Amino acid sequence: MGVFNFEYESSSSIAPSRLFKALVIDADNVIPKVVPNAIQSTEIVEGDGTGVGTIKKITFGPGSPVKNVTHKVEALDREKFIYSYSVIEGDALSDKYEKITYETKLVASENGGCVIKGESKYVTKGEKEVNEEDVKANKDKAAWLLKAVEAYLLANPDAYSH
């Protein structure tokens, strides 16, 4: 088993509290609105839906190379805008990974927006290596989703502002 960490950083013009509410707390409602057909269904298997220990099975829409994943919420800090979850089952893990953990932290920036700091941790099975294409594809998907949610929030200034 190997553990491989990758860090990334992005920025947004949206305040961290607002982006966190939309992208994390209410993601099950927001994501289908902003990227229809990306997610076919979300099923809460265990927990309250957002809190630590929550397990969700997500089935992706037609055309997605990944059909479904099960993820577990590892950490959620609504005050510090930190969210972490692990992909624990599903075809995204293939035969290479035991799990993939993502941690995201939103930090306020001087312009009223935020800096999104993220880390992904790939835990491989046996002596398998991390496929750089997997890492790039996951970063690209995260960036695409962030931009879609950001565009939605810019077009709807009252959404998640309280």
C-alpha positions, 0 to 999 in steps of 0.5 A: 500500500502506498499513500500519495498526496497532491495539493492544489489551490484555486481562487473564487470571487465568492465569500467563503461562507457562501461558497461553503454553504452551496458547494458543501452543505447544500451540494445535493440540491445545488449540483443538480441545478447547476450541472443537470445530468451530472448526477443521477441520484444521491442516496444517504446510506448512513448519517444525517446527510452532511455530518461526519460519518455520513455515507452517501452513494452517488450515481452519476449521469449518462456519459460519465466514465464513472458510474457510481461512488460511495463516499464518507464524510471525514471532517466538516467544520462550518466555522473554518470552512473545512470539508473532507470526504473519502471515496470508499467504494465505486468504480472510481477506485478501480483495482488501483485504490483502496480509497481517495480522500479529498480535503478542502479548506476555504480561506477568506481573501482580501477581495471578499472572495476566497482561496480554495486550498485542497489536498487529495490523498490516494491510498493504493492497493499493494504496490500500485502507483498513482496514475497521474491521469486520474489525478489530473482528471479529478482536478479538472472535474473539481475545477469545472464543478467549482466554476459552475457553482460560482457562476450560479452564485454570481447569477443569483446574488441572494442565494446562500447569502444568509 
